[in-house]
Each structure stands twice: as structure tokens, then as C-alpha cells.
Amino acid sequence: MSTRIVVVGGGTAGARLAQRLPVTLLGEESHAPYNRVLLADVLAGRYAPEVIALPEAREPARLGVRAVRIDRAARTVECADGSLVGYDRLVLATGSNPVLPPLRGLRGAALPEGVHPFRTLDDCLELRSVVRPGVRAVVIGGGLLGVSAARALAALGAEVVLTQQGERLMERQLDAQASALLREHVESLGVEVHTECRVSGLRQRGGAVTAVELADGFVLDAQVLVLACGVRPRVALAREAGLDVAGGIVVDDELRTSDPFIHAIGDCAEHGGRTYGLAGPALDQADVLAEVLLAEAAAVPAHPRAGYAGTRALTRLTLGGATPLDLAAFGEVTARPGDDVVQLTDATRSAYRKVVVRGDRLVGGVLLGDLAAVGSLAQAWEGDEALPDAPLLHLLTHDGGS
């Protein structure tokens, strides 16, 4: 295709689009695009960095190149090295930044020695270089990222403390019972878990962290502090260019921003008032945009189904240890009044399965320890179709009732 397409960002969304179309991809990181979902496995030593590389793009990417300015009138992207890259269509896939908590002692762009975000491959490799058996590590954040980081640090032999401000681990994805089982498993890996625990400040000596202070006055010794408090869409480039920005860069069903020549996909994009921050939606958006751009290049109307209608995202996690734990969650896992709930628990195998049905629709579910039914459950949920007229228990059988 002769249209000059420039993609800013070499994460999941940008890399997927570069696999589908010939584009000029500007990647800020020096590494070739990689699967961010597997960073915890690299940290734990399960995978070498090269193993998590994504399939190659159709055109060589420009790596280690940071875009600093968009000139919408001239349709150029200015890079930090002074180069200008012209475009006919620009795709912003700038991803997200880690959220830095408002702690005493954590101000400005430079982090104290021993304090590490956990977002990029460089973050991961830097952590690996400083963590040794017996090192005291505190992880702030008990969501998916924090739990993954704590598990990986424990696998390296660190003495790990996981702190979560909320009532339970992974509270956005799990109900209370599933979260309790997850906590038991994490603690069996040697991780000390504190919930309803707010970290308020850092203690330092010589510019290096030595401890974290909790709001209740308790102090946790720490040689390493990992920030896993979530992510925030990276929108500065778009905002400075005058594009519409809310929580993320606002896009329509064709992933088009307020400038008809600029699109946005992945963590940085906000569609229908929602940002996702997950790999599944990023891949879906990249695939939809590929179809839109191909139709534009061919000067034919896009297929009626080419528009992006949102993604129903399923969360999956595998925690290692002597007895690995698989986890999957989707949709609404806490029932509303009038919903039907089916729950199966096998304490001997630490297995837990639950689905929530509203009317004739599956609206959510969570599975721990036994994911045999997850494929059929996810299909029923993603399709949003009426469930067959059969006992609800069939939803949790190993074949999903098929």
C-alpha cells in the first residue's frame, strides 16, 4: 500500500499493526517488540528475554526513537534525535505509564536507589540484576501486576512483602472467596501479604531506600521497592498536539481521533468512555484498524463489521511454585439481586469455580485451579448469546456442557 503509515509505539498494539501492514514503527525502547504479559516470567528466570519477542514486523522498526512532537498541519512526527518522519496516517500506540503513588520521599522524575517500576523489559532486567536470595523486597499493589511481581521475586529467593490498600488481592477481577484462595497460594510461595494497608512514605539512607512507612506507623524494612500500582494512559504527545483527550485519547469506532488522519490504539486509547490496559483489547483494536486502513488504501468502504465495538476481556494468570495455580476471571463476578449463581469448591485441590447468570445471559465468572471449562465459558460470555435451557450446573462441567 502506498499510504505512508507511521506508528508511534512498539508495544502490543503497535507491533500487531506492524505485523499486518507495512508501516514505519517508531519504538522508544531499544528492544524489539516483546510480550509484556510475560515480563514476570522473565523476572523469575523462567524465560530468557529473547523468548518473549513478538513476531517480526513487515518492515524493520526504528528502535530507540522517541517521538516528541506532532505537526498536524505538516503531517510530520518530530523525534528526540531531531529527525522528522512524514505520514499520511499516524497511529498513536503510546501505551501507558506506571502510576507512581504519592509517597513521602518519592518526588520528581528520578527514583531513589532501590525503587523500581515494573512495566518494561528494562525494568525487569534491572530488578533481576539487584535481587538476590535473602533480599528484602516490598511490592506496592495487590492487583494482577503486583501479584505477578511478588511471585517472581519469591522465585528468586527474595523475602517478599506484598502490600494492598484494598480489602483483598485482585479485587477488580475476583470475588472474596477466590481472592482468599489466591492469598493462601501466594503466602504458600513465601510471600507475606498485607491487605487494607496503605504505604505512606519511604525511608532512605544515602539516596537508597531502606524501609517503607505504613499509614498506621508500622515500618517495613526494604532493600528493594517495586511499584505495581497500576498504569495510566500515556497521552502527553496527543494532548500537546491538540487532540481530544479524556482518560485516554478519544477515538471512534474506526479508532480515529479528533484529527481524521490520526488514529489511536491500545492502552492509550479511550473508546466509548473506556480504557482497557490489557493485551486482548489492544490486539482487537490493531486488527480492526488494519481492516480500516486497508479499506482506505483500496478506496473501498470498510466492511460493515470493521468498526470496533469494544472487547470483553478475560484475565488469566499462572502462578508457579511447588503447586502451580491457574486463574481466570471475566465479567461481573459479584452477583446483583436476582442473579443466579453457581459455585463449586474443591478444597482438597484448591479449586474454585463460579459463574453469574443474569436472565438468560452469562455475565461473569471466576475459576481457580481448574480451568477445564474456561474455553466454553469465555465463548458463551464473549458471544453474549442466550444460554441453552439446561441446568446451570452444566456451565461448570469440564466440557462446558457442550
Residue pairs with C-beta under 8 A, 6 or more apart in sequence:
1 21
1 22
1 293
1 294
1 297
2 297
3 88
3 89
3 293
3 296
3 297
4 24
4 86
4 87
4 88
4 89
5 21
5 22
5 23
5 24
5 87
5 88
5 89
5 90
5 91
5 293
6 23
6 24
6 25
6 26
6 77
6 85
6 86
6 87
6 89
6 90
6 91
7 14
7 17
7 18
7 23
7 24
7 25
7 26
7 90
7 91
7 93
8 14
8 26
8 67
8 77
8 90
8 91
8 92
8 93
8 94
8 237
9 25
9 26
9 27
9 28
9 92
9 93
9 94
9 95
9 266
9 268
10 18
10 25
10 26
10 27
10 28
10 29
10 32
10 33
10 61
10 63
10 93
11 33
11 36
11 93
11 95
11 266
11 267
11 282
12 33
12 35
12 36
12 54
12 266
12 279
12 282
12 283
12 286
13 93
13 95
13 265
13 266
13 267
13 282
13 283
13 285
13 286
14 25
14 27
14 33
14 91
14 93
14 265
14 266
14 286
15 25
15 33
15 54
15 55
15 57
16 54
16 282
16 283
16 286
16 287
17 23
17 91
17 93
17 265
17 286
17 289
17 290
18 25
18 33
18 57
18 58
18 59
18 61
19 54
19 55
19 56
19 57
19 58
20 58
20 286
20 287
20 290
21 58
21 290
21 293
21 294
22 58
22 59
23 57
23 58
23 59
23 91
24 59
24 62
24 85
24 87
25 33
25 57
25 59
25 61
25 62
26 61
26 62
26 65
26 66
26 67
26 77
26 79
26 85
27 33
27 61
27 62
27 63
27 64
27 65
28 64
28 65
28 66
28 67
29 63
29 64
29 120
29 121
29 122
30 63
30 64
31 49
31 63
31 121
31 122
32 53
32 54
32 56
32 61
32 63
33 53
33 54
33 57
33 61
34 49
34 52
34 53
34 54
34 121
35 52
35 53
35 54
35 279
36 119
36 120
36 279
37 279
38 47
38 51
38 52
39 52
39 118
39 120
39 121
39 123
39 124
39 148
40 148
40 149
40 151
40 152
41 47
41 52
41 152
42 48
42 49
42 51
42 52
42 121
42 124
42 125
42 128
43 118
43 124
43 127
43 128
43 149
43 152
43 153
43 156
44 151
44 152
44 155
44 156
44 320
45 128
45 155
45 156
46 155
46 320
49 121
49 124
49 125
52 121
65 79
65 80
65 81
65 83
66 79
66 80
67 77
67 78
67 79
67 80
67 237
68 78
68 79
68 80
68 237
69 77
69 78
69 237
69 240
69 241
70 76
70 77
70 78
70 90
70 237
70 238
70 240
70 241
70 262
71 77
71 78
72 241
72 242
72 259
72 261
72 262
74 86
75 86
75 87
75 88
75 90
75 261
76 84
76 85
76 86
76 87
77 84
77 85
77 87
77 90
78 84
79 85
87 261
88 261
89 261
89 262
89 263
89 293
89 296
90 261
90 262
90 263
91 262
91 263
91 264
91 265
91 289
92 237
92 238
92 249
92 257
92 262
92 263
92 264
92 265
92 268
92 269
93 264
93 265
93 266
93 268
93 282
93 286
94 234
94 235
94 237
94 238
94 264
94 266
94 267
94 268
95 234
95 266
95 267
95 268
96 119
96 231
96 232
96 233
96 234
96 267
96 268
96 277
97 119
97 231
97 232
97 234
98 117
98 118
98 119
98 227
98 228
98 229
98 230
98 231
98 232
99 227
99 229
99 230
99 231
99 232
100 106
100 117
100 227
100 229
101 140
101 199
101 227
101 229
103 199
103 200
103 201
103 202
103 212
104 200
104 201
104 202
104 213
105 112
105 201
105 202
105 203
105 204
105 209
106 112
106 115
106 202
111 117
112 202
112 204
112 207
112 208
112 209
113 207
113 208
113 209
114 130
114 208
114 209
114 222
114 223
114 224
114 225
115 202
115 209
115 225
115 227
116 123
116 126
116 127
116 130
116 224
116 225
116 226
116 227
117 123
117 226
117 227
118 124
118 127
118 145
118 149
118 226
118 227
118 228
119 231
127 153
127 224
127 226
128 156
130 224
131 137
131 153
131 156
131 157
131 158
131 224
132 156
132 157
132 158
133 156
133 157
133 158
134 157
134 158
134 159
135 157
135 158
135 159
135 223
135 224
136 158
136 159
136 161
136 221
136 222
136 223
136 224
137 153
137 158
137 159
137 160
137 161
137 222
137 223
137 224
137 225
137 226
138 160
138 161
138 162
138 163
138 199
138 212
138 220
138 222
138 224
138 225
138 226
139 146
139 149
139 150
139 153
139 160
139 161
139 162
139 163
139 226
139 228
140 146
140 163
140 199
140 212
140 225
140 226
140 227
140 228
140 229
141 163
141 164
141 227
141 228
141 229
141 230
142 162
142 163
142 164
142 165
142 166
142 168
142 169
142 170
142 171
142 193
142 195
143 164
143 169
143 170
143 171
143 172
143 228
143 230
144 170
144 173
144 315
144 317
145 228
145 230
146 162
146 164
146 226
146 228
146 229
147 162
147 169
147 170
147 182
147 186
147 317
147 319
148 228
148 317
148 319
149 226
149 228
150 160
150 162
150 186
150 189
150 191
151 186
151 189
151 191
151 319
151 320
151 321
153 160
153 224
153 226
154 160
154 189
154 190
154 191
155 189
155 320
158 224
159 190
159 192
160 190
160 191
160 192
161 191
161 192
161 193
161 194
161 220
161 222
162 169
162 186
162 191
162 192
162 193
162 194
163 194
163 197
163 199
163 212
163 214
163 220
164 171
164 193
164 194
164 195
164 196
164 197
165 196
165 197
165 198
165 199
166 195
166 196
167 195
167 196
168 174
168 176
168 179
168 180
168 183
168 195
169 179
169 182
169 183
169 186
169 193
169 195
170 179
170 182
170 329
171 179
173 315
173 329
173 333
173 366
174 182
174 327
174 329
174 333
174 366
175 333
175 334
175 354
175 366
177 343
177 345
177 352
177 354
178 327
178 329
178 333
178 352
178 354
178 366
178 368
181 350
181 352
181 368
181 369
182 325
182 327
182 368
183 193
183 195
184 350
185 319
185 321
185 323
185 325
185 350
186 193
186 319
187 193
188 321
188 322
188 323
189 319
189 320
189 321
194 214
197 214
198 214
198 215
199 212
199 213
199 214
199 215
200 213
200 214
200 215
201 212
201 213
202 209
202 211
202 212
202 213
202 225
203 209
203 210
203 211
203 212
203 213
203 219
204 210
209 222
209 223
209 224
209 225
210 221
210 222
210 223
211 219
211 220
211 221
211 222
212 219
212 220
212 222
212 225
213 219
214 220
230 277
231 267
231 277
233 247
233 248
233 249
233 267
233 268
233 269
233 270
233 275
233 277
234 267
234 268
235 245
235 248
235 249
235 268
238 245
238 249
238 257
238 264
238 268
239 245
241 259
241 262
243 249
243 250
243 257
243 258
243 259
243 262
244 250
244 257
244 258
246 270
246 273
247 270
247 275
248 264
248 267
248 268
248 269
248 270
248 275
249 257
249 264
249 268
249 269
249 270
250 257
250 258
250 270
251 257
251 263
251 264
251 265
251 269
251 270
251 271
252 271
253 271
253 307
253 308
253 309
254 263
254 288
254 289
254 292
254 302
254 306
254 307
254 308
255 263
255 264
255 265
255 269
255 271
255 285
255 288
255 289
255 292
255 308
256 262
256 263
257 263
257 264
263 289
263 292
265 282
265 285
265 286
265 289
266 281
266 282
266 285
266 286
267 275
267 276
267 277
267 282
268 275
269 275
269 285
271 285
271 308
271 310
272 310
274 310
276 282
276 311
276 313
278 311
278 313
278 315
280 311
280 313
280 314
281 310
281 311
281 313
284 308
284 311
285 308
285 311
288 306
288 307
288 308
289 308
291 302
291 303
291 306
292 302
292 306
295 301
295 302
295 303
295 306
296 302
312 330
312 331
312 381
312 382
312 384
313 330
314 328
314 329
314 330
314 374
314 378
314 381
314 382
315 327
315 328
315 329
315 330
316 326
316 327
316 328
316 371
316 374
317 326
317 327
317 328
318 324
318 325
318 326
318 327
319 325
319 326
319 327
323 350
325 350
325 368
325 369
326 367
326 368
326 369
326 370
326 371
327 366
327 367
327 368
328 365
328 366
328 367
328 371
328 374
328 378
329 364
329 365
329 366
329 367
330 364
330 365
330 366
330 377
330 378
330 381
331 356
331 362
331 363
331 364
331 365
331 381
332 356
332 363
332 364
333 354
333 356
333 364
333 365
333 366
334 356
334 364
335 341
335 356
336 358
338 358
339 356
339 357
339 358
339 363
340 356
340 357
340 358
340 392
341 354
341 355
341 356
341 357
342 354
342 355
342 357
342 392
342 393
342 395
342 396
343 352
343 353
343 354
344 351
344 352
344 353
344 354
344 396
345 351
345 352
345 353
346 352
346 369
346 370
349 369
349 370
350 368
350 369
351 368
351 369
351 370
352 366
352 367
352 368
352 369
353 365
353 366
353 367
353 368
353 370
353 373
353 396
354 365
354 366
354 367
355 362
355 364
355 365
355 377
355 392
355 395
355 396
356 362
356 363
356 364
356 365
357 363
357 387
357 392
357 395
360 386
360 387
361 384
361 385
361 386
361 387
362 377
362 380
362 381
362 387
362 395
363 381
364 381
365 377
365 381
365 395
367 373
367 374
367 377
372 398
372 399
373 395
373 396
373 397
373 398
373 399
373 400
375 400
376 399
376 400
376 401
376 402
377 395
377 400
379 400
380 387
380 395
380 400
387 395
388 401
390 401
394 400
394 401
395 401
